[in-house]
């Protein structure tokens, strides 16, 4: 059985050495739920996924895709990358509030 979470957060832009990325930074109770899911997965299977990530099915509006959320160093924040394809399909721009759902896998 998978767990579903919903949240609305601002879309932010991050400029890295290899390009520009758009993302939402997940904090609070939603981040805690993701961290607990990751811990339970590690206990059940005895190993972490790459970078401590958690596989999810993400939904923004009518757009759905399989991806992963990635922990930040403190583990109290997680990052969901939003591709340009999703941004175009859902008419999103930097700073817009993004209502999304995550199905934790």
C-alpha positions in Angstrom: 0.0 0.0 0.0 1.3 3.4 -0.9 0.9 6.7 0.9 -0.3 9.8 -0.7 0.6 13.4 0.3 -0.7 16.7 -1.0 0.9 20.1 -0.7 1.0 23.6 -2.3 4.4 25.3 -2.4 6.1 28.0 -4.5 8.1 27.0 -7.6 11.7 28.1 -7.2 14.6 28.4 -9.6 18.0 27.0 -8.8 21.0 27.8 -11.0 23.7 25.2 -10.9 27.0 24.5 -12.8 25.2 22.2 -15.2 22.0 24.3 -15.8 18.9 25.8 -14.4 16.4 23.7 -12.4 13.0 24.4 -11.2 11.8 22.7 -8.0 9.7 22.8 -4.9 11.3 22.4 -1.5 9.1 20.3 0.8 9.2 21.0 4.5 7.1 20.5 7.6 4.8 17.5 8.1 5.0 16.5 4.5 8.8 16.3 4.7 8.5 14.3 8.0 6.1 11.8 6.3 8.6 11.3 3.4 11.5 10.9 5.8 9.5 8.2 7.8 8.7 6.4 4.6 12.4 6.4 3.6 13.3 5.0 7.1 10.7 2.3 6.9 12.0 1.3 3.4 15.5 1.1 4.7 14.5 -1.1 7.6 12.4 -3.4 5.4 15.0 -3.8 2.6 18.2 -3.1 4.4 19.5 -0.5 1.9 19.1 3.1 0.9 18.1 4.2 -2.6 20.5 6.5 -4.5 21.2 9.6 -2.5 18.6 8.6 0.0 15.9 9.4 -2.5 12.3 8.2 -2.3 10.5 7.1 -5.5 7.2 8.8 -6.1 4.4 9.3 -8.6 4.0 13.1 -8.8 0.9 14.9 -10.0 0.6 18.6 -10.8 -2.8 19.4 -12.3 -3.5 16.9 -15.1 0.2 16.0 -15.4 1.5 12.8 -13.8 5.0 11.3 -13.9 7.3 8.9 -12.0 10.3 10.5 -10.3 12.0 10.7 -7.0 12.2 13.3 -4.2 15.7 14.0 -2.8 16.6 14.8 0.8 18.6 17.9 1.6 21.5 17.6 4.1 19.5 18.2 7.2 16.8 15.6 6.2 14.2 18.1 7.2 13.7 19.2 3.6 13.1 17.3 0.4 13.2 18.5 -3.2 10.9 17.7 -6.1 12.2 18.7 -9.5 9.6 20.1 -11.9 10.6 19.7 -15.6 10.1 22.3 -18.3 7.6 19.9 -19.9 5.4 19.9 -16.7 5.8 23.7 -16.4 4.6 24.2 -20.0 1.7 21.7 -19.7 0.5 23.3 -16.4 1.4 26.9 -17.4 3.8 27.4 -14.4 6.5 30.0 -13.9 9.0 30.8 -11.2 7.3 31.9 -8.0 3.9 30.4 -8.8 2.2 28.2 -6.1 2.3 24.6 -7.2 -0.4 22.3 -5.9 1.0 18.8 -6.2 0.3 15.3 -4.9 2.9 12.6 -4.2 2.2 8.9 -4.1 5.2 7.4 -2.1 6.3 4.1 -3.7 
